[in-house]
Structure formats: C-alpha cells, structure tokens
C-alpha cells in the first residue's frame, strides 16, 4: 500500500482525522492533540498498524512533542504520529494497552523528559536512579557539571 492509498483509507475510515494527515519526507504523518491521541492510535491499530517501533519526545521550549512510529507490516507502510503537549502539564494517555512494547518506551520518555503517561501500568524511572532530581533531556534542566553550548537555547 502506498502512502497515498493509506491516506485515502484513513480518510474513508476516520474522516475527522483526514485533515491531520500529511506526507512529509516520504513518511505519513498524523498530527493529533493529546486529548485524541489514544483514540487515533486505537484507530490505527484497527487499520492494521501492528508494530510500535519507537516512542520519543522533543523539547521545543514552550511545549513538548511526543513522536510515535508505527508500522503496518502486512500493508508495508509506516506512519509517524505526533502530539504536542503543554510544558506546564505534559500528560498523555498510555498506549501500553494497544502495544505492550510501549511500556519501556514510555518509561524512558517519562524518565528523561518528565512526560506522564496516564494509565501506564508501571510508570517509574528506567535509566536513572530513583533519587535522581529532574529530567535531563529537558532544555531547562540544570546541572553544574554540564557545559552548555553557546548556541543552545
């Protein structure tokens, strides 16, 4: 299935998500709000996206963006799902109920960015010690031993 065919299929199945779908740099991209993230992911799972390859986040300063990469192996296509979260309350629904592989991915994002995944079965640090203060991949993370690049904002 091509990305154009995927877009047509997505638009026919979920017309309200259709305007949120684009093709960027050869990948299908679905941009949703955090309140619709789980619903959209559930719809993609129903469409045949059976593999979660990645969950990560990006700190844009004013907000965070969650980034998921899903693959529909039978259709031979992949899609990126993005959701912007407010910096002051970075929360999103967990997708561990849809893809159990999200468990450790979401824990890593929680550990390094401080994004809370509601409904996660065991949301706790995975890389850093339990007594670590802060989330080191946030742009506002402070540590006296870090020498910042002059162009880093």
Buried (B, 14 or more C-beta within 10 A) or exposed (E): EEBEEBBEBBBEEBEEBBEBBEBEEEEBBBBBEBEBBBBBBBBBBEBBBBEBEEBBBEBEEEEBBBBBBBBBEEBEBBBBBBBBBEBEEBEBBBBBBBBEBBBBBBBBBBBBBBBBBEEBEEBEBBEEEEEEEEBBBBEEBEEEEEEEEEEEE
